[in-house]
Amino acid sequence: MFRGVFNSYKKKKSFIEMILKDLNHIFLYIRQFINNGFKTKTLLVYPDYPGSGTTIYKIGKHLNYNITNKLCNNPKAIIFWEDKTFKDQFHSLEKYNQKQTIVNFHSRNISKTYVDNIFTQVFGYSSSINPLTYTGKIVAKSDINAAHDGKILDTPIATTQKNTVYQLLIDNSFDETSVLDIRVPIVFTTLDFVYLKYRLKNERFKNTTITTKIDAIAHIFSNEEIKQINDFVKKISLDYGELDVLRDNKTNKIYIVDVNDTPHGPPANTSKSDKKIALNKIAEAFKKLT
């Protein structure tokens, strides 16, 4: 952990970068102090300090929080923010948990195996298949979150790989050249909008988009599907984050394929107007949650 004066930064690059990060922290602290009527309102984000591209960082600025990952007394709000698939640094927050709500305190496993296990319990069907016996095209990808290493395979295959999940190839085609991913922001529950992310088919497993739009959640999911998504969120202990959802054109079923509890956003190629709408909605919901 790269330790500055005010925060601990995850990636060590240079002493100069540390100074710049701390100077930026001072500037933001002074600004929020003035905006809050010369009072401090601290958002403890622990253990990882969030980058400027993360949604929580933008929310913090929007709500005039002093964002820090240094353990402190009487923070206004706390979020457990460990940018790993399997979390293990929550113990230091246990003393706070006795006094106030810690956002995502119980979100400790976002592996694809676990996500699909909870998904199956709620929805009654699964994306997972046995590649040794299944016949057809499937997707193989890392069990670790945000690897973006999906590959399409023809099955059956002779052997399986460790730490790899094998899933149905969901037909989420939008047209001949692109696919549609549905990104669902969560602040305790679903909000009233979703992101529609359009990707090229040949880059469907990469972290790229052609364009992103927002739309009303009621236009994309049925009432029953929204209820099931919220049941899933509760069962997997996600207070804040985003879900990646795909709708299969052949069956019309939806599949939650990824959970992200340290999201960056809004997604790439979202218009300025949509970004503003989305961040305002997320920030207001987050304010109520904390």
Helices and strands as residue ranges (DSSP letters): E 2-3, E 8-9, H 15-35, E 42-47, H 55-62, E 66-68, E 77-81, G 91-93, H 94-97, E 102-103, H 112-123, E 136-142, E 151-155, E 164-168, E 178-187, E 193-200, G 201-203, E 211-216, H 217-220, H 223-235, E 240-247, E 254-260, H 272-289
